[in-house]
Amino acid sequence: MGAGLSPLEDAEHAANQACTRAAEQLGERTAGLVFVFFSAAHRERAGLIASASRRVFPDAAIVGCSAESVLAGTTELERRPGISVLASALPGVEARVFPLERIAAVEPRNPSRTERLRASLGMTHEHRATFVLADPFGTPLAGVLAGLDAASSLGLADEEPRPPIMGGVASANNRAGGNAFLIDGAVIRDGGVGVSLNGPVRVDCVVSQGCRPIGENHVVTRARGNVIYELGGRRAFDIVRETIAEMPEEDRQLLARGVFLGVAVDEHRPRFGRGDFAIRGVVSADEGDGSIAISENIRVGQTVRMHARDAETAHEDLELLLDAQKLHDHPAGCLLVTCNGRGTRLFDQPNHDANVVRRAFETVRRGSPVIGPPPQGPGAPMPIAGFFAAGEIGPIQGRPLLHGHTACAALFRGVAP
């Protein structure tokens, strides 16, 4: 794999520079899959970027999107002109590109339609991962993810691991039609794009929500839509107020960034820990009727817990999750999708998430021996590229979910064909 980054203000020159740098790291290998991300300053030149990418990578499946900011290596170009590229030589792997609009109308519970969807997305019995770059406007993302999940997991037993679904929401513009997507040599302005991988490749996803649990777990006993009225038979508003009152003063200051509720993804687990909750923002609270509203529909019987987010917790959470990945072979490269609310909006230092990922794999050990050298030779940095999203897509307990304020990393590893 290879990564390239260019801060040049001319879109065509920047695309050529970033693509060439990524291609050089592949050596004589032919790229089979290329991700291209470009900042808002280059959005209107998406056609030139698509053409330049195709010239450098004539045989690759190419997908990409516009973003507020892009990153590669240990550099995050926040709110500045930039183009980042992640190129992969994947021997024996088939990459199938598709527009997201193909998924929107599919009913996941209809097996025959799900089978047809699976075929149209190029998912074979060797399907290993799907990447999604979505438009923030007009794309029914919940339905898209449900359809992808149904198609991806068709025929798998409940205990079998599901191929990960990972990606993010374009963030260069906040109006309908304001973002741009690359789908091979073409540009589209809405919907979004995806790519499925089949064959000898392994993709491991790290989803770092960066939140600290507060108080105790509670079961939802009365709710409607996204409004929770009762937790454990008591007014939800009172539970939240009491939990905040019992917090130490220094912890209460964390709530200046907002109050969050973790919703358990799998109610059948005997206990809940890090990574078992999908973090959702509390969008309103009503002392009159005792309710709180969150940014997602909720069901009676679900387990929830309050959470708070701060830079220290976000840093520790990402490091801990990456530490677990050190038990496996060294990744060939990483696609990193981080929230546009992170970066210097959250951390005191720039380039935080990219640096944490890079440092995690500078020396990979199991006991004392190093698990093989990085693909480019001993001491060579792992290629990293990605973008800042308006929503991050990554699996929690195997389910693809839309997140906020999250860092999602897809780590590519080779497997025997």
Solvent accessible surface area in square Angstrom, and as a share of the most:
residue,aa,sasa,rsa
1,M,19,0.09
2,G,0,0.00
3,A,12,0.09
4,G,3,0.03
5,L,26,0.13
6,S,0,0.00
7,P,74,0.46
8,L,72,0.36
9,E,145,0.65
10,D,72,0.37
11,A,7,0.05
12,E,57,0.25
13,H,110,0.49
14,A,0,0.00
15,A,0,0.00
16,N,48,0.24
17,Q,54,0.24
18,A,0,0.00
19,C,0,0.00
20,T,59,0.34
21,R,108,0.39
22,A,0,0.00
23,A,28,0.21
24,E,121,0.54
25,Q,72,0.32
26,L,4,0.02
27,G,51,0.50
28,E,178,0.80
29,R,155,0.57
30,T,93,0.54
31,A,8,0.07
32,G,27,0.26
33,L,0,0.00
34,V,0,0.00
35,F,0,0.00
36,V,0,0.00
37,F,0,0.00
38,F,0,0.00
39,S,2,0.01
40,A,42,0.32
41,A,69,0.53
42,H,1,0.01
43,R,34,0.12
44,E,115,0.52
45,R,142,0.52
46,A,0,0.00
47,G,40,0.39
48,L,72,0.36
49,I,0,0.00
50,A,1,0.01
51,S,53,0.34
52,A,0,0.00
53,S,0,0.00
54,R,64,0.23
55,R,136,0.50
56,V,44,0.25
57,F,9,0.04
58,P,88,0.55
59,D,109,0.56
60,A,5,0.04
61,A,14,0.11
62,I,0,0.00
63,V,2,0.01
64,G,0,0.00
65,C,0,0.00
66,S,0,0.00
67,A,0,0.00
68,E,40,0.18
69,S,1,0.00
70,V,0,0.00
71,L,0,0.00
72,A,6,0.05
73,G,17,0.17
74,T,47,0.28
75,T,52,0.30
76,E,5,0.02
77,L,8,0.04
78,E,22,0.10
79,R,115,0.42
80,R,128,0.47
81,P,39,0.24
82,G,0,0.00
83,I,0,0.00
84,S,0,0.00
85,V,0,0.00
86,L,0,0.00
87,A,0,0.00
88,S,0,0.00
89,A,18,0.14
90,L,26,0.13
91,P,114,0.72
92,G,70,0.67
93,V,24,0.14
94,E,76,0.34
95,A,23,0.17
96,R,97,0.35
97,V,33,0.19
98,F,1,0.00
99,P,30,0.19
100,L,1,0.00
101,E,126,0.57
102,R,103,0.38
103,I,0,0.00
104,A,42,0.32
105,A,83,0.64
106,V,25,0.14
107,E,76,0.34
108,P,40,0.25
109,R,211,0.77
110,N,52,0.27
111,P,98,0.61
112,S,63,0.41
113,R,91,0.33
114,T,2,0.01
115,E,91,0.41
116,R,144,0.53
117,L,6,0.03
118,R,33,0.12
119,A,65,0.51
120,S,43,0.28
121,L,1,0.01
122,G,4,0.04
123,M,9,0.04
124,T,51,0.30
125,H,164,0.73
126,E,74,0.33
127,H,8,0.03
128,R,92,0.34
129,A,1,0.01
130,T,0,0.00
131,F,3,0.01
132,V,0,0.00
133,L,3,0.01
134,A,0,0.00
135,D,4,0.02
136,P,50,0.32
137,F,73,0.30
138,G,86,0.83
139,T,22,0.13
140,P,70,0.44
141,L,21,0.10
142,A,88,0.68
143,G,31,0.29
144,V,1,0.00
145,L,11,0.05
146,A,43,0.34
147,G,0,0.00
148,L,0,0.00
149,D,24,0.13
150,A,21,0.17
151,A,0,0.00
152,S,4,0.03
153,S,18,0.12
154,L,59,0.29
155,G,80,0.77
156,L,64,0.32
157,A,45,0.35
158,D,149,0.77
159,E,148,0.66
160,E,74,0.33
161,P,121,0.76
162,R,102,0.37
163,P,20,0.13
164,P,23,0.14
165,I,4,0.02
166,M,1,0.00
167,G,1,0.01
168,G,0,0.00
169,V,8,0.05
170,A,0,0.00
171,S,16,0.10
172,A,16,0.12
173,N,32,0.17
174,N,133,0.68
175,R,132,0.48
176,A,75,0.58
177,G,32,0.31
178,G,0,0.00
179,N,0,0.00
180,A,0,0.00
181,F,0,0.00
182,L,0,0.00
183,I,31,0.16
184,D,50,0.26
185,G,46,0.45
186,A,52,0.41
187,V,47,0.27
188,I,49,0.25
189,R,88,0.32
190,D,85,0.44
191,G,16,0.15
192,G,0,0.00
193,V,0,0.00
194,G,1,0.01
195,V,1,0.00
196,S,0,0.00
197,L,0,0.00
198,N,5,0.03
199,G,3,0.03
200,P,25,0.16
201,V,4,0.02
202,R,89,0.32
203,V,10,0.06
204,D,25,0.13
205,C,30,0.18
206,V,6,0.03
207,V,17,0.10
208,S,0,0.00
209,Q,15,0.07
210,G,1,0.01
211,C,14,0.08
212,R,76,0.28
213,P,66,0.41
214,I,17,0.09
215,G,38,0.37
216,E,126,0.57
217,N,63,0.33
218,H,41,0.18
219,V,71,0.41
220,V,1,0.00
221,T,58,0.34
222,R,119,0.43
223,A,23,0.18
224,R,177,0.65
225,G,38,0.37
226,N,50,0.26
227,V,36,0.21
228,I,0,0.00
229,Y,32,0.12
230,E,46,0.21
231,L,4,0.02
232,G,54,0.52
233,G,50,0.48
234,R,111,0.40
235,R,86,0.31
236,A,0,0.00
237,F,35,0.15
238,D,27,0.14
239,I,14,0.07
240,V,17,0.10
241,R,116,0.42
242,E,71,0.32
243,T,17,0.10
244,I,44,0.22
245,A,70,0.55
246,E,142,0.64
247,M,13,0.06
248,P,79,0.50
249,E,98,0.44
250,E,126,0.57
251,D,33,0.17
252,R,82,0.30
253,Q,119,0.53
254,L,31,0.15
255,L,24,0.12
256,A,99,0.77
257,R,123,0.45
258,G,28,0.27
259,V,32,0.18
260,F,18,0.08
261,L,2,0.01
262,G,0,0.00
263,V,6,0.03
264,A,2,0.02
265,V,23,0.13
266,D,45,0.23
267,E,60,0.27
268,H,170,0.76
269,R,93,0.34
270,P,124,0.78
271,R,185,0.68
272,F,42,0.18
273,G,38,0.36
274,R,136,0.50
275,G,32,0.30
276,D,9,0.05
277,F,11,0.04
278,A,4,0.03
279,I,16,0.08
280,R,18,0.07
281,G,21,0.20
282,V,35,0.20
283,V,94,0.54
284,S,62,0.40
285,A,60,0.46
286,D,66,0.34
287,E,95,0.43
288,G,69,0.66
289,D,70,0.36
290,G,0,0.00
291,S,7,0.05
292,I,2,0.01
293,A,10,0.08
294,I,0,0.00
295,S,66,0.43
296,E,66,0.30
297,N,109,0.56
298,I,12,0.06
299,R,155,0.57
300,V,93,0.53
301,G,39,0.37
302,Q,17,0.07
303,T,11,0.06
304,V,0,0.00
305,R,59,0.22
306,M,8,0.04
307,H,9,0.04
308,A,0,0.00
309,R,6,0.02
310,D,16,0.08
311,A,31,0.24
312,E,107,0.48
313,T,9,0.05
314,A,0,0.00
315,H,54,0.24
316,E,78,0.35
317,D,7,0.03
318,L,1,0.00
319,E,67,0.30
320,L,91,0.45
321,L,46,0.23
322,L,0,0.00
323,D,67,0.35
324,A,54,0.42
325,Q,23,0.10
326,K,52,0.22
327,L,106,0.53
328,H,64,0.29
329,D,85,0.44
330,H,22,0.10
331,P,0,0.00
332,A,25,0.19
333,G,0,0.00
334,C,0,0.00
335,L,1,0.00
336,L,0,0.00
337,V,0,0.00
338,T,1,0.00
339,C,9,0.06
340,N,34,0.18
341,G,18,0.17
342,R,1,0.00
343,G,1,0.01
344,T,59,0.34
345,R,110,0.40
346,L,11,0.05
347,F,13,0.05
348,D,139,0.72
349,Q,127,0.57
350,P,73,0.46
351,N,37,0.19
352,H,23,0.10
353,D,2,0.01
354,A,0,0.00
355,N,39,0.20
356,V,4,0.02
357,V,0,0.00
358,R,37,0.14
359,R,120,0.44
360,A,10,0.08
361,F,4,0.02
362,E,112,0.50
363,T,73,0.43
364,V,2,0.01
365,R,122,0.45
366,R,133,0.49
367,G,77,0.74
368,S,86,0.55
369,P,92,0.58
370,V,76,0.44
371,I,31,0.16
372,G,37,0.36
373,P,85,0.53
374,P,16,0.10
375,P,66,0.42
376,Q,66,0.29
377,G,21,0.20
378,P,122,0.77
379,G,76,0.73
380,A,26,0.20
381,P,76,0.48
382,M,4,0.02
383,P,5,0.03
384,I,0,0.00
385,A,0,0.00
386,G,0,0.00
387,F,0,0.00
388,F,3,0.01
389,A,0,0.00
390,A,56,0.43
391,G,4,0.04
392,E,0,0.00
393,I,0,0.00
394,G,0,0.00
395,P,26,0.17
396,I,8,0.04
397,Q,75,0.34
398,G,35,0.34
399,R,113,0.41
400,P,14,0.09
401,L,15,0.08
402,L,70,0.35
403,H,7,0.03
404,G,32,0.31
405,H,74,0.33
406,T,1,0.00
407,A,0,0.00
408,C,1,0.00
409,A,1,0.00
410,A,0,0.00
411,L,0,0.00
412,F,3,0.01
413,R,9,0.03
414,G,66,0.63
415,V,66,0.38
416,A,93,0.72
417,P,155,0.97
